[in-house]
Amino acid sequence: MLTCAVGRELSWWTGDPHVDVLVSGIGPVEAACAVAAAISAKRYDLVVDAGIAGAIADCAAIGAGVAVADDRLELTLEDGRSLALPAGSSIDDRAESDPRWTAALQSLGFAALRGVTVCRVTSSDATAKRLAEAGFQIESMEGFAVLRACNRSGVPAIQIRGISNRVGERERSGWNFQAGLDGLARIATALFKRIAAEDTASCH
C-alpha cells in the first residue's frame, strides 16, 4: 500500500495494479486512523508512507529524496523535558521504518534520517534549533502516525520523503513543493523497482 496525506503528493504516481493507494488526510490523527483501518481490513506486505517534508539544520537539500529510519512524536513538556508519569507508565513516542527496506535505499545512495512528527509546522529558527539539538533531521505531520500504526500491527512499513523546504523562518525556508515532489518521485521509483526486482528473484 502507498499512502500520503494529500493526493497531490502522489501526482507523479502512474499506478500499479498490485499497489493500493490511500490518501489519509493531513496530520497524525487522520493518518493513524486511516492507515489502521486499512491494515485491519487487508493484509499488506509493505506500507509505504510517501510525502514531502522539511529538512532540519540542512540535513538534506531541497529536492532530495530521503528515507526516514525512525520517527518520533514529541510527547513532552513545551521545553522538551520529559513528562512526569505515574509509576509503571510509559510513552510510546518512537516508530521505525522496516530496516530491510531502509538499508536497500541506503545501498542505492539515499540518506536515512531521523524524523519528528508535528501537529504545527515549525516557523521559527528557535524551534528549528531545538529540534536539531534533539537530534531530529526532518519534520513531517504524518510520519510517526503511519509507522506506529504499522509497527503495532506487525505490518512492515517504510517512510520516504521529498524535501520541500528548510525548517525554520518561513521567509527563508526556500519552500518548493515541486522540488519536494521530484525528490519523492526519485526515491519512490527506486524503492518500487527494488521491490519488483526482489519479487521477481523470489519467483525463480
C-alpha positions in Angstrom: 0.0 0.0 0.0 1.2 3.5 -0.9 -0.2 6.2 1.4 0.1 10.0 1.5 -1.6 12.9 3.3 -2.9 14.8 0.2 -3.4 13.5 -3.3 -1.1 16.0 -4.9 1.8 14.4 -3.2 1.3 11.4 -5.5 0.8 13.4 -8.7 3.9 11.6 -10.1 2.4 8.1 -9.5 1.4 6.3 -12.7 -0.4 3.5 -10.9 0.2 -0.2 -10.3 -2.5 -2.9 -10.1 -0.6 -4.5 -7.2 -0.4 -1.4 -5.1 -3.4 0.1 -3.3 -3.3 3.9 -2.8 -4.6 5.6 0.4 -4.9 9.4 0.9 -5.2 9.7 4.6 -5.8 13.3 5.2 -3.5 15.8 7.0 -2.0 15.3 10.4 -1.1 12.4 12.7 -4.7 11.6 13.8 -6.1 11.3 10.3 -3.1 9.3 9.2 -3.2 6.9 12.1 -6.9 6.3 11.8 -6.9 5.8 8.0 -3.9 3.5 8.0 -5.1 1.5 11.0 -8.4 0.9 9.3 -6.8 -0.1 6.0 -4.3 -2.6 7.5 -7.0 -4.1 9.7 -9.2 -4.7 6.6 -6.5 -6.2 4.4 -3.1 -7.8 5.0 -0.3 -5.8 3.2 3.3 -7.0 2.6 4.5 -3.4 2.9 3.1 0.1 3.6 5.0 2.9 2.0 4.3 6.3 3.6 5.2 8.9 1.0 5.1 12.7 1.2 7.0 15.9 1.4 8.9 17.1 4.5 11.2 19.9 5.8 14.9 19.4 6.4 16.2 20.5 9.8 19.6 22.1 10.0 20.4 21.5 6.4 20.5 17.7 6.9 19.2 17.3 3.3 19.0 19.6 0.3 15.7 20.8 -1.1 14.7 18.4 -3.8 16.4 15.4 -2.2 14.6 12.1 -1.6 15.3 10.5 1.8 14.2 7.5 3.8 13.2 8.0 7.4 14.8 5.3 9.6 12.8 6.3 12.7 10.3 8.9 13.6 9.3 10.5 16.9 6.3 12.3 18.3 7.1 15.0 20.8 5.0 14.0 23.8 7.0 16.2 26.2 6.8 19.5 28.1 7.0 22.6 25.9 10.7 23.0 26.5 11.5 19.4 25.5 11.8 17.9 29.0 10.1 14.6 29.7 6.7 14.3 31.2 6.4 13.3 34.9 4.4 10.0 34.7 2.9 7.8 37.3 5.0 4.8 38.3 4.7 2.0 35.8 3.6 4.3 33.0 5.5 4.8 29.7 5.1 6.7 26.5 5.5 5.1 23.1 6.8 8.0 21.1 9.2 6.3 18.6 8.4 4.3 15.5 10.7 2.7 12.9 10.8 2.0 9.2 11.5 -1.6 8.3 15.3 -1.8 8.4 15.5 -4.1 5.4 14.0 -1.5 3.1 15.8 1.3 4.7 19.1 -0.5 4.1 18.0 -1.2 0.5 17.5 2.5 -0.2 20.8 3.4 1.5 22.5 0.9 -0.8 21.1 2.9 -3.7 22.6 6.2 -2.4 19.7 7.6 -0.5 20.1 9.0 3.0 18.3 7.5 6.0 17.4 10.3 8.5 15.6 10.7 11.9 12.2 12.3 11.7 9.9 14.2 14.1 6.2 14.4 13.5 4.4 17.6 14.4 0.9 19.0 14.6 2.0 22.5 13.9 4.6 23.3 11.2 7.7 24.9 12.7 8.1 28.5 11.6 10.8 29.9 13.8 14.6 29.4 13.9 14.4 28.9 17.7 12.2 25.9 17.4 14.2 24.6 14.5 17.4 24.9 16.6 15.7 23.0 19.5 14.7 20.2 17.1 18.2 20.0 15.7 19.7 19.8 19.2 17.3 16.9 20.0 18.8 15.0 17.0 15.9 15.4 14.6 16.7 15.8 10.9 13.4 16.1 9.1 9.9 17.3 10.0 6.6 15.9 8.8 3.0 15.8 10.0 2.1 12.1 9.5 5.3 10.0 9.6 5.2 8.7 13.1 1.5 8.0 13.0 1.8 5.8 9.9 4.8 3.9 11.2 3.3 3.5 14.7 0.1 2.1 13.3 2.0 -0.4 11.2 4.5 -1.3 14.0 1.7 -2.0 16.4 0.0 -4.3 13.9 3.2 -6.1 12.8 3.0 -4.7 9.2 6.3 -3.8 7.5 6.4 -0.1 6.6 8.8 2.5 5.4 8.6 6.2 5.3 10.1 8.1 2.4 10.1 11.9 1.9 10.9 14.5 -0.7 12.5 17.6 0.9 10.4 20.7 0.0 11.9 23.3 2.5 14.2 24.0 5.3 12.7 24.1 8.7 12.7 27.5 10.4 11.6 31.0 9.5 9.2 30.6 6.6 10.5 33.6 4.6 13.9 31.9 4.4 12.8 28.3 4.1 13.1 28.0 0.4 9.7 26.4 0.1 9.5 24.5 -3.2 6.6 22.0 -3.4 7.6 20.8 -6.8 11.2 20.1 -5.8 9.9 18.1 -2.9 7.7 16.0 -5.3 10.6 15.5 -7.7 12.7 14.1 -4.8 9.9 12.0 -3.6 9.3 10.6 -7.1 13.0 9.6 -7.4 13.2 7.7 -4.2 9.8 6.1 -4.6 10.7 4.9 -8.1 13.9 3.4 -6.8 12.1 1.7 -4.0 9.4 0.1 -6.2 12.0 -1.0 -8.7 13.9 -2.8 -5.9 10.7 -4.4 -4.6 9.8 -5.6 -8.1 13.3 -7.0 -8.6 13.2 -8.9 -5.3 9.7 -10.2 -6.1 11.0 -11.5 -9.5 14.0 -13.1 -7.9 11.9 -14.9 -5.3 9.8 -16.4 -8.1 12.8 -18.2 -9.6 
